[in-house]
Amino acid sequence: MKYIGRIYASIFKWVPGSAIFTVLNYISGAFVPAIITIISVRLFDNTARILSGEQEQSSLYLYAVLYLVIYLVNDLLHYVFSIAVNAGVYEKGTAFFRIALYEKMSKLPLIAFENSDILNW
């Protein structure tokens, strides 16, 4: 668990923008189903009221547009999220981890690379 914590700390240190955006996207993604459910319930409730003749159709259009906007914003966020993860976290993170590994390897004496125990560890 200590190593996983170090990996997350390194990623937040090297690419904080992409890492924070990724976390915020996952948090907002958790709320989208609840918001969609609330909008759907109100949409169906207003549809039932309109069919019974109790109110006008303007509220029905509002909830239909909200429903569409939530899906469009969610899809747009997922598109930006995929770019942030691929370009920010995966590519830059891998490059920085390799640089850190190369810095540690440069401190080893060259004779250590001939030892199979060090190379296999």
C-alpha positions, 0 to 999 in steps of 0.5 A: 500500500505504501508503494501505491501511495508513492505512485499517486503522490508522484503523479499528483506532483508531476501532472497535477492538472490532469490528476485533479481533473481526473479525480473531479471527473470521477466524482462528478460521474458519480453524481450524474446518474442521480441527477439524471434520475431526478430529472427523469422523475420530474419529466415523467411527473410533468408528462403525467400532469400534462396528459391529465390536463393540469398544467402547460407544456413549458415545464416539460420542455425545460426538463427535456432540455435539462436531460439533454444538456446533462448528457451532452455535458457528461459526454464532453467531460468524458472526451476531455477526460480521455485526453487528460488521462492519455496525454497527461497521466499516462504519457507524462507520468510514464516519461517522468517515472522513466526519468526517475528510474534512469536517475537511480540507474545512473547512480549504480556502478557499471559493474552492478549491471553485470550482476544477474541478481540486480538485473532480475530484481 
